[in-house]
Amino acid sequence: MSASPELPEIVARAFDVSRRAGYVSFCRNETGRLLAMLASTRDGVMAEFGTGCGVGTAWLRSGVRGEKATIVTAELNPKLARAAAEIFQDDPQVEVLAADWSTLHTLGPFSLLFLDSGQSSGGFGDDVSVDAIADLVEDGGIVVLDDFVPCESWPPVYGGRVDTLREQWLTDERFTAVEVMVAADASTIIATKR
């Protein structure tokens, strides 16, 4: 088995800031590499709802090519928002807001939107339903929903109940969506707005 690829410098900085802040809930490297790849295909404004200490934002930033793309991210916890802002303080292409994610509604539509499904880390839950998010993404834009627990059944089940969030995203006619396993214990939904 070969060694993992080196972390991009901006991601390594984000991990350092996260450790110093004592924050242990962040984007996995497997998901991060996927985010970097997707960000490399985007222009316009990308967004992340729920910055934490900026690891997901750093992965997005590591993939940005050129100056046509920007990233805006919102974190409700002011301490975490300050920690994340430290990472990007000299980067005009990234803006970290100490605010509820709903404040980003006025800054869209987004070419890429990254959110936490809430399954494994207490994320946004119903707030990331297709109906709540669809108008925030431009046509052809991508939504990445992180932190699903893989499921082999249909309809999908989580916690002994039908996983209606996953079911909505995988069947909504406004999006073409796929669930991708990023690790044995984690999957991500990638949805492109039609």
VEXMARBA-975695 format. One line per field, with one value per atom (N, C-alpha, C): residue number from 1; atom name; x negated, y negated, z negated. Coordinates in nm, 2 decimals. Each point is the difference from the previous one (the first is absolute). Layout:
N
sedo <- [NUM, ...] $
mike <- [CA, ...] $
x <- [X, ...] $
y <- [Y, ...] $
z <- [Z, ...] $
This chain:
194
sedo <- [1, 1, 1, 2, 2, 2, 3, 3, 3, 4, 4, 4, 5, 5, 5, 6, 6, 6, 7, 7, 7, 8, 8, 8, 9, 9, 9, 10, 10, 10, 11, 11, 11, 12, 12, 12, 13, 13, 13, 14, 14, 14, 15, 15, 15, 16, 16, 16, 17, 17, 17, 18, 18, 18, 19, 19, 19, 20, 20, 20, 21, 21, 21, 22, 22, 22, 23, 23, 23, 24, 24, 24, 25, 25, 25, 26, 26, 26, 27, 27, 27, 28, 28, 28, 29, 29, 29, 30, 30, 30, 31, 31, 31, 32, 32, 32, 33, 33, 33, 34, 34, 34, 35, 35, 35, 36, 36, 36, 37, 37, 37, 38, 38, 38, 39, 39, 39, 40, 40, 40, 41, 41, 41, 42, 42, 42, 43, 43, 43, 44, 44, 44, 45, 45, 45, 46, 46, 46, 47, 47, 47, 48, 48, 48, 49, 49, 49, 50, 50, 50, 51, 51, 51, 52, 52, 52, 53, 53, 53, 54, 54, 54, 55, 55, 55, 56, 56, 56, 57, 57, 57, 58, 58, 58, 59, 59, 59, 60, 60, 60, 61, 61, 61, 62, 62, 62, 63, 63, 63, 64, 64, 64, 65, 65, 65, 66, 66, 66, 67, 67, 67, 68, 68, 68, 69, 69, 69, 70, 70, 70, 71, 71, 71, 72, 72, 72, 73, 73, 73, 74, 74, 74, 75, 75, 75, 76, 76, 76, 77, 77, 77, 78, 78, 78, 79, 79, 79, 80, 80, 80, 81, 81, 81, 82, 82, 82, 83, 83, 83, 84, 84, 84, 85, 85, 85, 86, 86, 86, 87, 87, 87, 88, 88, 88, 89, 89, 89, 90, 90, 90, 91, 91, 91, 92, 92, 92, 93, 93, 93, 94, 94, 94, 95, 95, 95, 96, 96, 96, 97, 97, 97, 98, 98, 98, 99, 99, 99, 100, 100, 100, 101, 101, 101, 102, 102, 102, 103, 103, 103, 104, 104, 104, 105, 105, 105, 106, 106, 106, 107, 107, 107, 108, 108, 108, 109, 109, 109, 110, 110, 110, 111, 111, 111, 112, 112, 112, 113, 113, 113, 114, 114, 114, 115, 115, 115, 116, 116, 116, 117, 117, 117, 118, 118, 118, 119, 119, 119, 120, 120, 120, 121, 121, 121, 122, 122, 122, 123, 123, 123, 124, 124, 124, 125, 125, 125, 126, 126, 126, 127, 127, 127, 128, 128, 128, 129, 129, 129, 130, 130, 130, 131, 131, 131, 132, 132, 132, 133, 133, 133, 134, 134, 134, 135, 135, 135, 136, 136, 136, 137, 137, 137, 138, 138, 138, 139, 139, 139, 140, 140, 140, 141, 141, 141, 142, 142, 142, 143, 143, 143, 144, 144, 144, 145, 145, 145, 146, 146, 146, 147, 147, 147, 148, 148, 148, 149, 149, 149, 150, 150, 150, 151, 151, 151, 152, 152, 152, 153, 153, 153, 154, 154, 154, 155, 155, 155, 156, 156, 156, 157, 157, 157, 158, 158, 158, 159, 159, 159, 160, 160, 160, 161, 161, 161, 162, 162, 162, 163, 163, 163, 164, 164, 164, 165, 165, 165, 166, 166, 166, 167, 167, 167, 168, 168, 168, 169, 169, 169, 170, 170, 170, 171, 171, 171, 172, 172, 172, 173, 173, 173, 174, 174, 174, 175, 175, 175, 176, 176, 176, 177, 177, 177, 178, 178, 178, 179, 179, 179, 180, 180, 180, 181, 181, 181, 182, 182, 182, 183, 183, 183, 184, 184, 184, 185, 185, 185, 186, 186, 186, 187, 187, 187, 188, 188, 188, 189, 189, 189, 190, 190, 190, 191, 191, 191, 192, 192, 192, 193, 193, 193, 194, 194, 194] $
mike <- [N, CA, C, N, CA, C, N, CA, C, N, CA, C, N, CA, C, N, CA, C, N, CA, C, N, CA, C, N, CA, C, N, CA, C, N, CA, C, N, CA, C, N, CA, C, N, CA, C, N, CA, C, N, CA, C, N, CA, C, N, CA, C, N, CA, C, N, CA, C, N, CA, C, N, CA, C, N, CA, C, N, CA, C, N, CA, C, N, CA, C, N, CA, C, N, CA, C, N, CA, C, N, CA, C, N, CA, C, N, CA, C, N, CA, C, N, CA, C, N, CA, C, N, CA, C, N, CA, C, N, CA, C, N, CA, C, N, CA, C, N, CA, C, N, CA, C, N, CA, C, N, CA, C, N, CA, C, N, CA, C, N, CA, C, N, CA, C, N, CA, C, N, CA, C, N, CA, C, N, CA, C, N, CA, C, N, CA, C, N, CA, C, N, CA, C, N, CA, C, N, CA, C, N, CA, C, N, CA, C, N, CA, C, N, CA, C, N, CA, C, N, CA, C, N, CA, C, N, CA, C, N, CA, C, N, CA, C, N, CA, C, N, CA, C, N, CA, C, N, CA, C, N, CA, C, N, CA, C, N, CA, C, N, CA, C, N, CA, C, N, CA, C, N, CA, C, N, CA, C, N, CA, C, N, CA, C, N, CA, C, N, CA, C, N, CA, C, N, CA, C, N, CA, C, N, CA, C, N, CA, C, N, CA, C, N, CA, C, N, CA, C, N, CA, C, N, CA, C, N, CA, C, N, CA, C, N, CA, C, N, CA, C, N, CA, C, N, CA, C, N, CA, C, N, CA, C, N, CA, C, N, CA, C, N, CA, C, N, CA, C, N, CA, C, N, CA, C, N, CA, C, N, CA, C, N, CA, C, N, CA, C, N, CA, C, N, CA, C, N, CA, C, N, CA, C, N, CA, C, N, CA, C, N, CA, C, N, CA, C, N, CA, C, N, CA, C, N, CA, C, N, CA, C, N, CA, C, N, CA, C, N, CA, C, N, CA, C, N, CA, C, N, CA, C, N, CA, C, N, CA, C, N, CA, C, N, CA, C, N, CA, C, N, CA, C, N, CA, C, N, CA, C, N, CA, C, N, CA, C, N, CA, C, N, CA, C, N, CA, C, N, CA, C, N, CA, C, N, CA, C, N, CA, C, N, CA, C, N, CA, C, N, CA, C, N, CA, C, N, CA, C, N, CA, C, N, CA, C, N, CA, C, N, CA, C, N, CA, C, N, CA, C, N, CA, C, N, CA, C, N, CA, C, N, CA, C, N, CA, C, N, CA, C, N, CA, C, N, CA, C, N, CA, C, N, CA, C, N, CA, C, N, CA, C, N, CA, C, N, CA, C, N, CA, C, N, CA, C, N, CA, C, N, CA, C, N, CA, C, N, CA, C, N, CA, C, N, CA, C, N, CA, C, N, CA, C, N, CA, C, N, CA, C, N, CA, C, N, CA, C, N, CA, C, N, CA, C, N, CA, C, N, CA, C, N, CA, C, N, CA, C, N, CA, C, N, CA, C] $
x <- [-0.08, 0.08, -0.09, 0.03, -0.08, 0.05, -0.09, 0.03, 0.11, 0.07, 0.10, -0.08, 0.07, -0.06, -0.02, -0.10, -0.02, 0.13, 0.02, 0.11, -0.04, 0.09, -0.03, -0.04, -0.08, -0.05, 0.11, 0.10, 0.12, 0.08, 0.01, 0.07, -0.08, -0.13, -0.08, 0.01, 0.00, 0.02, 0.14, 0.10, 0.13, 0.01, -0.07, 0.00, -0.08, -0.10, -0.08, 0.09, 0.08, 0.09, 0.11, 0.05, 0.10, -0.05, -0.12, -0.05, -0.02, -0.05, -0.03, 0.14, 0.10, 0.13, 0.08, -0.06, 0.06, 0.12, 0.01, 0.11, -0.03, 0.08, -0.03, 0.10, 0.10, 0.09, -0.03, -0.05, -0.03, 0.01, -0.01, 0.00, -0.11, 0.04, -0.10, -0.09, -0.12, -0.08, 0.05, 0.07, 0.06, 0.10, 0.09, 0.10, -0.07, -0.11, -0.07, -0.06, -0.06, -0.06, 0.11, 0.12, 0.11, 0.04, 0.01, 0.03, -0.10, -0.13, -0.10, 0.02, 0.02, 0.02, 0.12, 0.12, 0.12, -0.03, -0.06, -0.03, -0.08, -0.09, -0.09, 0.09, 0.12, 0.09, 0.09, -0.01, 0.10, -0.05, 0.08, -0.02, 0.11, 0.00, 0.11, -0.02, 0.11, 0.00, 0.03, -0.09, 0.02, 0.03, 0.08, 0.03, -0.01, -0.02, 0.00, 0.09, 0.09, 0.09, -0.06, -0.05, -0.06, -0.15, -0.07, -0.15, -0.08, 0.05, -0.09, -0.12, -0.12, -0.12, -0.06, 0.07, -0.04, -0.07, 0.01, -0.07, 0.07, 0.14, 0.07, -0.03, 0.00, -0.03, -0.14, -0.09, -0.14, -0.01, 0.07, 0.01, 0.05, 0.12, 0.05, -0.10, -0.06, -0.10, -0.12, -0.04, -0.11, 0.03, 0.12, 0.04, 0.03, 0.02, 0.03, -0.11, 0.04, -0.10, 0.04, -0.10, 0.02, 0.07, 0.04, 0.06, 0.15, 0.06, 0.14, 0.09, -0.05, 0.08, -0.03, 0.10, -0.01, 0.08, -0.04, 0.07, 0.05, 0.12, 0.05, 0.06, -0.03, 0.03, 0.05, 0.10, 0.06, -0.01, -0.04, -0.01, 0.07, 0.10, 0.08, -0.09, -0.09, -0.08, -0.11, 0.01, -0.10, -0.15, -0.02, -0.14, -0.05, 0.08, -0.04, -0.02, 0.09, 0.00, -0.13, -0.04, -0.13, -0.12, 0.01, -0.11, -0.01, 0.11, 0.00, -0.05, 0.05, -0.04, -0.15, -0.07, -0.14, -0.07, 0.05, -0.06, 0.00, 0.11, 0.02, -0.01, -0.06, -0.01, -0.06, -0.09, -0.07, 0.05, 0.11, 0.05, 0.13, -0.01, 0.12, 0.11, -0.03, 0.10, 0.08, -0.03, 0.08, 0.05, 0.13, 0.06, 0.06, -0.04, 0.06, 0.09, 0.12, 0.10, 0.03, 0.01, 0.05, 0.15, 0.07, 0.14, 0.07, 0.13, 0.09, -0.01, 0.00, -0.01, 0.10, 0.12, 0.11, -0.04, -0.10, -0.04, -0.06, -0.04, -0.06, 0.11, 0.12, 0.11, -0.01, -0.03, -0.01, -0.12, -0.10, -0.12, -0.01, 0.11, 0.01, 0.05, 0.03, -0.02, -0.14, -0.03, -0.14, -0.03, -0.12, -0.05, -0.03, -0.03, -0.03, 0.04, 0.07, 0.05, -0.03, -0.08, -0.04, 0.07, 0.07, 0.07, -0.01, 0.02, 0.00, 0.14, 0.02, 0.14, 0.04, -0.09, 0.04, 0.01, -0.01, 0.01, -0.10, -0.13, -0.10, -0.06, 0.04, -0.06, 0.10, 0.13, 0.09, 0.01, 0.00, 0.00, 0.14, 0.04, 0.11, 0.14, 0.00, 0.12, 0.10, 0.12, 0.11, -0.04, -0.09, -0.04, -0.07, -0.05, -0.07, 0.09, 0.13, 0.09, -0.01, 0.04, -0.01, 0.08, 0.12, 0.08, -0.07, -0.07, -0.07, -0.12, -0.06, -0.13, 0.01, 0.10, 0.00, -0.02, 0.07, -0.01, -0.14, -0.08, -0.13, -0.11, 0.03, -0.10, 0.04, -0.10, 0.02, 0.03, 0.06, 0.01, -0.13, -0.02, -0.13, -0.09, 0.05, -0.08, 0.01, -0.10, -0.02, 0.03, 0.07, 0.02, -0.07, -0.08, -0.07, 0.05, 0.06, 0.05, -0.08, -0.07, -0.10, 0.06, -0.07, 0.03, 0.12, 0.02, 0.10, -0.07, 0.08, -0.04, 0.04, -0.09, 0.04, 0.12, 0.08, 0.12, 0.01, 0.02, 0.02, 0.14, 0.10, 0.14, 0.07, 0.11, 0.09, 0.14, 0.07, -0.04, -0.11, -0.08, -0.12, 0.05, -0.07, 0.04, -0.12, 0.04, -0.10, 0.06, -0.06, 0.05, 0.14, 0.01, 0.13, 0.12, -0.02, 0.11, -0.04, 0.10, -0.04, -0.07, -0.11, -0.08, 0.06, 0.10, 0.07, -0.09, -0.10, -0.09, -0.07, -0.06, -0.08, 0.10, 0.11, 0.10, 0.04, 0.03, 0.03, -0.10, -0.13, -0.11, -0.02, 0.01, -0.02, 0.11, 0.12, 0.11, 0.06, -0.04, 0.06, -0.03, 0.10, -0.02, -0.07, -0.03, -0.08, -0.14, -0.05, -0.14, -0.03, -0.12, -0.05, -0.10, 0.03, -0.08, -0.05, -0.11, -0.06, -0.06, 0.01, -0.07, -0.13, -0.11, -0.13, -0.06, -0.05, -0.07, -0.14, -0.03, -0.13, -0.09, 0.06, -0.08, 0.10, -0.05, 0.09, 0.11, -0.02, 0.11, 0.06, -0.02, 0.04, 0.04, 0.11, 0.04, 0.04, 0.00, 0.03, 0.10, 0.09, 0.09, -0.05, -0.01, -0.04, 0.12, 0.05, 0.12, -0.02, 0.03, -0.02, 0.14, 0.02, 0.13, 0.02, 0.11, 0.03, 0.04] $
y <- [0.12, -0.12, -0.12, -0.10, -0.12, -0.10, -0.10, -0.11, -0.09, -0.07, -0.10, -0.11, -0.07, -0.12, -0.11, -0.08, -0.11, -0.09, -0.07, -0.09, -0.13, -0.07, -0.13, -0.09, -0.10, -0.09, -0.07, -0.04, -0.07, 0.09, 0.13, 0.10, 0.03, 0.01, 0.03, -0.11, -0.13, -0.11, 0.00, 0.04, 0.01, 0.11, 0.11, 0.11, -0.06, -0.07, -0.06, -0.09, -0.09, -0.09, 0.07, 0.11, 0.08, 0.06, 0.06, 0.06, -0.10, -0.12, -0.10, -0.05, 0.00, -0.04, 0.11, 0.12, 0.12, 0.05, -0.03, 0.04, 0.13, 0.10, 0.13, 0.05, -0.08, 0.04, -0.08, 0.07, -0.07, 0.10, -0.06, 0.07, 0.11, 0.12, 0.11, -0.03, 0.06, -0.02, 0.05, 0.12, 0.06, -0.10, -0.05, -0.10, -0.13, -0.04, -0.12, 0.01, 0.12, 0.01, 0.00, 0.05, -0.01, -0.15, -0.07, -0.15, -0.07, 0.02, -0.07, 0.03, 0.13, 0.03, -0.07, 0.00, -0.07, -0.15, -0.06, -0.14, -0.04, 0.09, -0.04, -0.01, 0.04, -0.01, -0.12, -0.08, -0.10, -0.14, -0.09, -0.14, -0.06, -0.13, -0.06, 0.02, -0.01, 0.01, 0.14, 0.05, 0.13, -0.04, 0.09, -0.02, 0.12, -0.02, 0.11, -0.05, 0.08, -0.03, 0.08, -0.07, 0.06, 0.02, -0.10, 0.00, 0.08, 0.01, 0.05, -0.08, 0.06, -0.07, -0.01, 0.03, -0.03, 0.11, 0.12, 0.11, 0.03, 0.00, 0.02, -0.11, -0.13, -0.11, 0.00, 0.05, 0.01, 0.10, 0.11, 0.10, -0.06, -0.07, -0.07, -0.10, -0.08, -0.10, 0.07, 0.12, 0.07, 0.04, 0.01, 0.04, -0.12, -0.12, -0.11, -0.04, -0.02, -0.03, -0.14, -0.09, -0.13, -0.09, -0.12, -0.10, -0.02, 0.08, -0.02, 0.06, 0.09, 0.06, -0.06, -0.01, -0.04, 0.09, 0.00, 0.09, -0.09, 0.02, -0.06, 0.11, -0.02, 0.11, -0.07, 0.06, -0.05, 0.10, -0.06, 0.08, -0.07, 0.06, -0.06, -0.03, 0.09, -0.01, -0.11, -0.12, -0.10, 0.04, 0.08, 0.05, 0.08, 0.09, 0.08, -0.08, -0.10, -0.09, -0.08, -0.05, -0.07, 0.09, 0.12, 0.10, 0.02, 0.02, 0.03, -0.12, -0.12, -0.13, -0.02, 0.05, -0.01, 0.07, 0.12, 0.07, -0.08, -0.07, -0.07, -0.15, -0.05, -0.14, -0.08, 0.06, -0.07, 0.05, 0.07, 0.06, -0.07, -0.08, -0.08, 0.09, 0.13, 0.08, 0.08, -0.02, 0.07, -0.10, 0.01, -0.08, 0.09, -0.02, 0.08, -0.10, 0.04, -0.08, 0.07, -0.08, 0.05, -0.03, 0.10, -0.02, 0.13, 0.00, 0.12, 0.02, 0.13, 0.03, -0.06, -0.03, -0.06, -0.14, -0.06, -0.13, 0.01, 0.12, 0.01, 0.01, 0.00, 0.01, -0.12, -0.11, -0.12, -0.01, 0.09, 0.00, 0.10, 0.08, 0.10, -0.06, 0.08, 0.14, 0.04, 0.12, 0.05, 0.10, 0.01, 0.09, 0.14, -0.01, 0.12, -0.03, 0.09, -0.02, 0.13, -0.02, 0.11, -0.01, 0.11, 0.00, 0.14, 0.00, 0.12, 0.06, 0.12, 0.06, 0.02, 0.00, 0.01, 0.14, 0.10, 0.14, 0.03, -0.01, 0.04, -0.10, -0.13, -0.11, -0.10, 0.02, -0.10, -0.12, 0.01, -0.11, -0.07, -0.03, -0.09, 0.07, 0.14, 0.07, -0.05, -0.04, -0.04, -0.13, -0.08, -0.12, 0.03, 0.12, 0.03, 0.09, -0.01, 0.06, -0.06, 0.08, -0.05, -0.13, -0.01, -0.12, -0.12, 0.02, -0.12, -0.04, 0.08, -0.03, -0.02, 0.05, 0.00, -0.14, -0.10, -0.14, -0.07, 0.06, -0.05, 0.04, 0.09, 0.05, -0.04, -0.05, -0.03, 0.12, -0.02, 0.11, 0.06, 0.13, 0.06, 0.00, -0.06, -0.01, 0.13, 0.02, 0.13, -0.02, 0.09, 0.01, 0.12, -0.01, 0.11, 0.01, 0.11, 0.02, 0.11, -0.03, 0.08, 0.07, 0.10, 0.07, 0.09, 0.07, 0.11, 0.13, 0.08, 0.14, 0.08, 0.08, 0.08, 0.09, 0.02, 0.09, 0.08, 0.13, 0.08, 0.03, -0.05, 0.03, -0.11, 0.03, -0.10, 0.03, -0.09, -0.13, 0.00, -0.11, 0.00, -0.01, 0.06, 0.01, -0.06, -0.08, -0.05, 0.00, 0.05, 0.00, 0.08, 0.10, 0.08, -0.06, -0.12, -0.06, -0.04, -0.02, -0.04, -0.13, -0.01, -0.12, -0.09, -0.08, -0.08, -0.11, -0.05, -0.10, 0.06, 0.11, 0.07, 0.03, 0.06, 0.03, -0.12, -0.11, -0.12, -0.05, 0.00, -0.05, 0.10, 0.13, 0.09, 0.02, -0.06, 0.02, -0.13, -0.11, -0.13, -0.03, -0.04, -0.02, -0.13, -0.08, -0.13, 0.03, 0.12, 0.03, 0.14, 0.02, 0.13, 0.03, 0.10, 0.03, 0.14, 0.01, 0.13, 0.00, 0.12, 0.02, 0.06, -0.05, 0.05, 0.04, 0.12, 0.04, -0.06, -0.08, -0.06, 0.08, 0.08, 0.10, 0.11, 0.10, 0.11, -0.04, -0.11, -0.04, -0.14, -0.05, -0.13, -0.01, -0.07, -0.03, -0.14, -0.05, -0.14, 0.00, -0.09, -0.01, -0.12, 0.02, -0.10, -0.02, -0.12, -0.03, -0.12, 0.01, -0.11, -0.05, -0.13, -0.06, 0.00, 0.05, 0.01, -0.13] $
z <- [0.00, 0.00, 0.00, 0.08, 0.01, -0.10, -0.03, -0.09, 0.06, -0.09, 0.05, 0.06, 0.10, 0.06, -0.11, 0.02, -0.09, 0.00, -0.11, -0.01, 0.06, 0.07, 0.05, -0.12, 0.02, -0.10, -0.08, 0.08, -0.07, -0.08, 0.04, -0.08, -0.13, 0.01, -0.12, -0.10, 0.05, -0.09, -0.07, 0.08, -0.06, -0.11, 0.02, -0.10, -0.12, 0.01, -0.11, -0.08, 0.07, -0.07, -0.07, 0.06, -0.06, -0.13, 0.01, -0.12, -0.11, 0.03, -0.10, -0.07, 0.08, -0.05, -0.07, 0.00, -0.06, 0.07, 0.13, 0.08, 0.08, -0.03, 0.06, 0.11, 0.03, 0.10, 0.13, 0.10, 0.12, 0.12, 0.11, 0.13, 0.01, 0.03, 0.02, 0.12, 0.00, 0.12, 0.12, -0.01, 0.12, 0.07, -0.09, 0.05, 0.05, -0.07, 0.04, 0.14, 0.03, 0.13, 0.11, -0.03, 0.09, 0.02, -0.11, 0.00, 0.09, -0.02, 0.07, 0.15, 0.04, 0.14, 0.06, -0.08, 0.05, 0.01, -0.10, 0.00, 0.12, 0.05, 0.11, 0.13, 0.00, 0.12, 0.00, -0.11, -0.02, 0.01, 0.05, 0.00, -0.09, -0.02, -0.08, -0.15, -0.07, -0.15, -0.04, -0.09, -0.06, -0.15, -0.07, -0.14, -0.08, -0.13, -0.10, -0.11, -0.04, -0.12, -0.12, -0.09, -0.12, 0.01, -0.02, 0.03, -0.10, -0.13, -0.10, -0.01, 0.01, 0.00, 0.14, 0.10, 0.14, 0.08, -0.05, 0.07, 0.14, 0.00, 0.12, 0.10, -0.05, 0.08, 0.06, -0.08, 0.04, 0.12, -0.02, 0.11, 0.13, -0.01, 0.11, 0.06, -0.08, 0.05, 0.07, -0.05, 0.06, 0.14, 0.04, 0.13, 0.10, -0.06, 0.09, 0.10, 0.12, 0.11, 0.05, 0.00, 0.05, -0.10, 0.05, -0.09, 0.02, 0.09, 0.02, -0.10, -0.09, -0.10, -0.14, -0.08, -0.14, -0.09, -0.12, -0.10, -0.12, -0.04, -0.11, -0.10, -0.12, -0.10, -0.13, -0.06, -0.12, -0.12, -0.11, -0.13, -0.11, -0.06, -0.11, -0.12, -0.04, -0.12, 0.03, -0.07, 0.03, -0.02, -0.10, -0.03, 0.12, 0.05, 0.11, 0.13, 0.02, 0.11, 0.00, -0.12, -0.01, 0.03, -0.04, 0.02, 0.15, 0.07, 0.14, 0.08, -0.04, 0.07, -0.01, -0.10, -0.02, 0.12, 0.04, 0.11, 0.13, 0.03, 0.13, -0.01, -0.10, -0.02, 0.11, 0.07, 0.12, 0.13, 0.00, 0.13, 0.04, 0.11, 0.04, 0.07, 0.02, 0.06, -0.10, -0.13, -0.10, -0.11, -0.03, -0.10, -0.11, -0.12, -0.11, -0.08, -0.02, -0.07, -0.13, -0.11, -0.13, 0.00, 0.05, 0.02, 0.02, -0.01, 0.03, 0.15, 0.04, 0.14, 0.09, -0.06, 0.08, 0.05, -0.06, 0.05, 0.14, 0.04, 0.13, 0.11, -0.04, 0.10, 0.10, -0.05, 0.09, 0.09, -0.02, 0.07, 0.12, 0.02, 0.10, 0.13, 0.10, 0.00, 0.01, -0.05, -0.01, 0.11, 0.04, 0.10, -0.07, -0.13, -0.08, -0.14, -0.06, -0.14, -0.08, -0.11, -0.08, -0.14, -0.04, -0.12, -0.07, -0.13, -0.08, -0.01, 0.03, 0.00, -0.15, -0.09, -0.14, -0.05, 0.08, -0.05, -0.10, 0.03, -0.10, -0.09, 0.03, -0.09, -0.04, 0.00, -0.05, 0.08, 0.13, 0.09, 0.02, 0.12, 0.02, 0.01, 0.02, 0.01, 0.10, -0.04, 0.09, 0.08, -0.05, 0.06, 0.14, 0.02, 0.12, 0.10, -0.03, 0.10, 0.13, 0.10, 0.14, 0.01, -0.05, 0.01, -0.06, -0.11, -0.07, 0.08, 0.08, 0.06, 0.15, 0.07, 0.15, 0.06, -0.05, 0.05, -0.03, -0.08, -0.04, 0.10, 0.09, 0.09, 0.15, 0.07, 0.14, 0.08, 0.12, 0.09, 0.04, -0.01, 0.02, -0.12, -0.11, -0.12, -0.08, -0.09, -0.07, -0.15, -0.06, -0.14, -0.05, -0.10, -0.07, -0.14, -0.03, -0.14, -0.06, -0.11, -0.06, -0.12, -0.05, -0.13, 0.01, 0.10, 0.00, -0.04, -0.07, -0.03, 0.11, 0.07, 0.11, -0.03, 0.10, -0.01, 0.13, -0.01, 0.12, 0.04, -0.08, 0.03, 0.07, 0.06, 0.05, -0.03, -0.06, -0.03, -0.11, 0.00, -0.09, -0.15, -0.09, -0.14, -0.08, -0.10, -0.10, -0.13, -0.10, -0.14, -0.01, 0.08, 0.00, 0.07, 0.07, 0.07, 0.14, 0.08, 0.14, 0.00, 0.07, 0.00, 0.11, -0.04, 0.10, 0.06, -0.07, 0.06, 0.11, -0.02, 0.11, 0.12, -0.04, 0.11, 0.08, -0.07, 0.08, 0.10, -0.05, 0.08, 0.12, -0.02, 0.11, 0.10, -0.03, 0.09, 0.05, -0.05, 0.04, 0.15, 0.07, 0.15, 0.03, -0.10, 0.03, 0.00, -0.04, -0.01, 0.06, 0.05, 0.03, -0.11, -0.08, -0.12, -0.01, -0.07, -0.02, -0.14, -0.07, -0.13, 0.03, -0.06, 0.02, -0.13, -0.01, -0.12, 0.00, -0.10, -0.01, -0.09, -0.08, -0.09, -0.04, -0.06, -0.04, -0.09, -0.08, -0.09, 0.03, 0.12, 0.03, 0.15, 0.03, 0.13, 0.02, 0.12, 0.03, 0.12, 0.00, 0.12, 0.08, 0.13, 0.09, 0.09, 0.01, 0.08, 0.09, 0.13, 0.09, 0.04, -0.01, 0.03, 0.15, 0.05, 0.14, 0.06] $
